[in-house]
Amino acid sequence: MIFLKRIEAIGFKSFAEEIKLDFDFSMTGIVGPNGSGKSNINDAIMWALGEQSYKTLRGDSMEDIVFSGSSERKALNLAEVTLVFDNSNRSFSSLEFNEVAITRKYFKNTKESEYYINNSRVRLKDIQDVALETGLTKSSLAIISQGSISNFVESKPEERRKLFDEAAGVARYKKRKDEAIRKLSRTQDNLDRINDIINEIERKLPSLEKQSKKAQEYQKAFDELKSIEVSVLLNDIKIYTSKLNDLENQKADLKNEMNSLQKIITKNNLEYSQLVSTSNVNDKDLSKLNKDFTKAVEKISELKVAKITLESKKDKTNIDDSEYKISELKNQAKYLEIEIESEENHLTSLINSKHNKKLQIDNLSSERYKLNNELEALNKNINKIEIQLENLQAKKSSLDNLFDGVKNILENKNILPGIEGTVSDFIKVNKDHEHAISTALQNNLQNIIVKNTSNVKNAIEFLKNNKGGYATFLPLDTLKANYINDQTKFIIKNTDGFIGFGNEIVSIEKKYKIVLDYLLSNYLIVDNFDNAVNLSKVTNAKFHIITLDGQRILPYGAIVGGSKKNKNTNLFDSGSIEKFETAKQELLSKQESIEATILKISESIEIQREHHNEIQASIATSKKNSENLEKNLNTIKDEFRILTGNELNSESIEYKSIDEQIIKVMEQITAANNFKLQIEQEINVIRSLKDQSSQKQNDLFKALEVDRNMLSVLKEKFSSLNGDSNLLREKQSNAKDRLAQDYNMTYENALKLQEVEIENEKEVREKIKELRSQINSLGSINVDSIEEYKEENGRYELYLSQSNEIIESIKNLKNAIVDMDQQMIDQFKKIISDVNRVLPETFATLFGGGTASIIYTDPDDILNTGIDLKLAPPGKKISNLNLLSGGEKSMVALSVLFSILKVRPIPLVILDEVEAPLDIANVERFAKYIKTFISNTQFIIVTHRIGTMENCDKLFGATMEQKGITKIVQIKLVDAKKITSSN
Ligand code: ATP
């Protein structure tokens, strides 16, 4: 039988050069002087088959197996051995090849081995399995050294049994059993660990379960409470909102009513006070006129007395009656003429003043007309501004223009700390810069200014929880601006058309200044596009440049331009509202002054009219007077004609000095009368005005009283409505706060929920109370415990099932071990009985008689029992094995070895000088006996004994032609004998 077909080795121990041994006979001998490297061949075989013990390989470390150099040769780094086996009868049952080449390489520098089967890289384990399968391992029967042969007899029974274990194939089971035991121990460890965990979980679980149940109860109650209370709150908010709307409408109506009433009151009040002040003036004028009147009356009486005195003087001088009569007629005619003339003058002056009054009235009327027109236009303007203001205010308060996120944050400002407002709420932009700044800021106008970063975190959390949209926040504590350096600023400032830096031309409260710096310090505003292009060049296109009409040059030169509806203009509303308010106030005060002027003019017109009427009446009286005077003059003229027969001409009237004096006095009387009349006329005018005024004052006073009462009633009503609406607003805001605080919901978010229908509000509110007290009675709750319990229970079940699986696998392992034990016992028993069957004969053959057997040292424990030998060499009685000679001991061992080979043949056996202690006759017997096995077993025999060499089919000689380097060649028996004898 040839099993090992070839050995190739290089770099292994003394094989510095490649050796190649072809085994084409069943019994091959290897001969050579001591230290020539023969045993290195055994080592090479063991090593290639995966031997890991450097001691077994006779070294101090694995590196010792690599050629370490000689006086002429350098050390090598790689050792490589290949064994080529014949596998046509599938000795390696797991390998489907007729020839199997097993290779091991070892690299000294990396201290790593590589294994190959038929040139395919395999693991050490694969090689070991193969080796075990064929019995080609160190402790097996395959490689037997002289030492192990001589030790066999001397070793302890427990050591001895190893050979039988090998032969019985028990080693394989042992290895598996060891693996199973190791696995069992690992599994047991695992089980212990899992049991520890299970115990730990079991300890925690009941309390966690309790907490979880409590939390679930809480959750259930809370969910129910939430769905009911949110619905109730929503319902309440809706009711409050609709009531608030009603109230606001009522308030608005009331406010309108109050405003118009207030206007009337103000107007009437003004009129009233003007009437009172005019009336005072009139009183003063009247008293002065009365004095003048009294003076005029006194003067007239004085003049009249003077006239009477003169006339009485004249009486004494005029004795003749007819003369006196004529003279009297003349005087009377003269007086009448004077009076007529005076009356005519008076009439002319009256007509003139009537005409003047008419002119004055016309002027005043046209002035009033003009003012009324102006007032009308003014009122239209005021209306327009009021409408605009209302729109702006409504827009501002409705937050319609804001992004969802921003709107949600602003609406919930009261529950979110640190929210200041949007950028547009705080900035003030000059009208001329509005376009540019709104272009620069765009959506940043809606950035929310926030006190600090933790407020931002809070607000973002709120938006996330409520799916409330996005917003950009500017936290004042961490905001940093990217300022332009002074040198660059200087250059920019001196560039044509530059208007200002964005952050400098917009105003904002000092505490928010960083917001402007952050948003706008890199924005340069210029007057027009050409200058913008130039500035961009000058600044190396580093900044945002914006023209007053909103064209932009971006950093790195991109240009955005054209015309776009500026959506953001109304984002500066707060500025506009203020402007509109001031404009409205200006118009209102103008309106007030025009109204006052109109009132004054109306009053003047009244007065002038009164004068006009009075003059008219005086004209009529004067005309009447003139007529009467003319009549009287004519009567006197008639009387004169009758008396004298002459016509009375003014020229024919001669005056004496006394007459002239009388005429003078009369003229003075007429003048004084006219003056008195004039005063009377004025007094009449004033009196009539006073009468009218006091009537008006009365009416106004009454009206004012009524209106004031009415206004105070309205005010009371308004304030009560206001109180109601404040109360409702507070309730509404409380309800919203509750939604946010208790349920972390915005009103809008809550509206998306399915509302519970509230049929009986009282019952529902009772239910809320009940649920709240149920929740309170639960005490402290750990909501996470639900999840924790679920998780922990899951873990518990998982570990429990793992533990069961492990217990099951431990059971299986134990069973397997029991099975393996049984197998080992059976096989061990079998080999022992098989060996005992052939041992007596083998023993007798080798010893030339006698008998031997093997026995258990502990038949009750087959698994661990040692093996003892019972020997009876021919003619001897052995009580102690140690008494045997060295040669006998070897013979005993060889008998056992051969007996085993008989009952359990193996394909390859390497014998390393095992027959050394035998005498020539025994060597002969030994060698011959080997021959009986060669049909089943291949032998490689390292030997110094000629008897053995003679029986070998082929001989290899190991030499060291070069010092330290083994060379192996096939040699003839003669040469072998030479080598041996020279040794
Ligand atoms: P004997 O007949 O005395 O048993 P032998 O022929 O069996 O001798 P071996 O034991 O096979 O000799 O060979 C030992 C030789 O191998 C020694 O000369 C030793 O120096 C050499 N040797 C062992 N390991 C190495 C190594 N790593 N490098 C070089 N030579 C080595």
Residues whose N, C-alpha, C, O or C-beta is under 5 A from the ligand:
A	BS01	ATP	K13 S14 G32 P33 N34 G35 S36 G37 K38 S39 N40 D64 I65 V66 F67 S68 G69 G964
